[in-house]
Amino acid sequence: MPSVHYNALIDSGANQVWKLLKQFGGISQWHPAISESLIEDSKPGGLVGCIRRLTLENGAILRERLLAMDDSQLSFSYRFEEAPMPVEDYVMTVKLVPICGLDQTLIQWSARFDNRELDPEGKQLDIIRELIIGGHDSLRDYICH
């Protein structure tokens, strides 16, 4: 099972970053590749099992189910229910680690998935890595500017 791990700092306290990230349906506020995000069936955005529906810039639809939300550990996980990508069993976990004595937060992004098609050159890994890094950079820019 391929996986992508990306760890990077944001110049902001963990509580501020968590306040934004735990709004599971609010990703379109800060991610430029997502033109619209909403929680289906009018459920609360932090309720485990809820599904967020994302409309991407190109009009494609992505649906993600919240698997876990842990305020004490500053982490959450979700999986793709429907995605315009040739992957299955995609699960993303995001965890925040406060940096003691500094107004910084380490964000750990971790995704695992199976490819529906052979990918000997690792192109799907590169696409997922670029999505994660782009998302992190967008979040950083939104919070820090």
C-alpha positions in Angstrom: 0.0 0.0 0.0 1.6 3.3 -1.1 1.8 6.1 1.5 2.8 9.7 1.6 4.1 11.5 4.7 4.7 15.2 4.9 5.7 17.2 8.0 6.0 21.0 8.0 5.9 24.0 10.3 3.4 26.8 10.4 4.2 30.0 12.2 1.1 29.9 14.3 0.0 28.3 17.6 -1.6 24.9 17.5 -4.9 26.1 19.0 -5.3 28.6 16.2 -4.4 26.1 13.5 -6.7 23.4 15.1 -9.6 25.9 15.3 -9.5 26.2 11.5 -8.7 22.6 10.6 -11.3 21.0 12.8 -14.0 22.7 10.7 -14.2 19.7 8.5 -16.6 21.4 6.0 -14.7 24.7 5.9 -11.7 23.6 3.7 -12.8 25.8 0.8 -12.0 28.9 3.0 -8.3 28.2 2.7 -7.7 25.6 -0.1 -7.6 27.3 -3.5 -8.2 24.0 -5.5 -11.6 23.7 -3.7 -14.3 26.1 -4.9 -17.0 24.8 -2.6 -17.2 22.6 0.4 -20.2 21.5 2.5 -21.3 18.8 4.9 -24.0 16.5 3.4 -27.3 16.0 5.1 -26.9 19.1 7.2 -24.9 17.2 9.8 -22.4 18.9 12.1 -19.0 19.3 10.5 -17.1 17.6 13.3 -19.4 14.6 13.7 -17.6 11.3 13.0 -19.2 9.7 10.0 -20.3 13.0 8.3 -19.4 13.4 4.6 -18.0 16.6 3.2 -18.7 17.2 -0.5 -16.0 19.2 -2.3 -16.3 20.8 -5.6 -12.9 21.2 -7.2 -11.8 24.1 -9.4 -12.3 21.9 -12.5 -15.9 21.0 -11.5 -15.0 17.4 -10.3 -16.6 16.2 -7.1 -14.8 14.7 -4.1 -16.6 13.2 -1.2 -14.8 12.5 2.1 -16.0 10.7 5.2 -14.7 11.8 8.6 -13.4 8.8 10.4 -12.0 10.3 13.6 -11.8 13.8 15.3 -9.7 14.1 18.4 -9.5 17.5 20.1 -7.2 16.3 22.8 -4.7 14.9 20.3 -5.3 17.7 17.7 -5.8 15.1 15.0 -8.4 13.9 12.5 -8.7 11.2 9.8 -10.9 10.9 6.8 -11.3 8.6 3.8 -12.4 9.1 0.2 -15.9 8.0 -0.5 -15.8 9.2 -4.1 -12.8 10.7 -5.9 -11.9 11.6 -9.4 -8.6 9.8 -8.9 -7.6 6.1 -9.6 -7.2 5.2 -5.9 -9.0 3.1 -3.4 -9.0 2.9 0.4 -7.5 6.4 0.6 -7.2 7.5 4.2 -5.6 10.8 5.3 -4.6 11.6 8.9 -3.6 15.1 10.0 -2.0 15.7 13.4 -0.8 18.9 14.9 2.2 19.1 17.3 2.7 22.3 19.3 6.3 23.5 19.4 7.0 24.3 23.0 8.1 27.8 23.7 7.4 29.0 20.2 4.3 30.2 18.3 4.7 27.4 15.8 3.0 24.2 15.0 4.3 21.1 13.2 1.6 19.6 11.0 2.0 15.9 10.1 0.1 14.9 7.0 -0.1 11.1 6.3 -2.0 9.4 3.4 -2.2 5.8 2.5 -4.1 4.3 -0.5 -4.2 1.6 -3.1 -3.9 2.2 -6.8 -6.7 1.0 -9.0 -4.2 0.8 -11.9 -0.5 -0.2 -12.1 1.7 2.7 -11.3 5.3 1.5 -11.7 6.7 5.1 -12.0 4.9 6.3 -8.9 2.9 9.0 -10.6 0.0 8.7 -8.3 2.3 9.1 -5.3 3.7 12.3 -6.8 0.1 13.6 -7.4 -0.9 12.8 -3.8 2.3 14.4 -2.5 1.7 17.6 -4.6 -1.9 17.8 -3.3 -0.7 17.5 0.3 2.1 20.0 0.0 -0.2 22.4 -1.9 -2.8 22.1 0.8 -0.3 22.7 3.5 1.1 25.7 1.7 -2.4 27.1 1.2 -3.2 26.6 4.9 0.0 28.3 5.9 -0.6 31.3 3.6 -4.2 31.6 4.9 -3.2 31.6 8.5 0.0 33.6 8.3 -1.1 36.4 6.0 
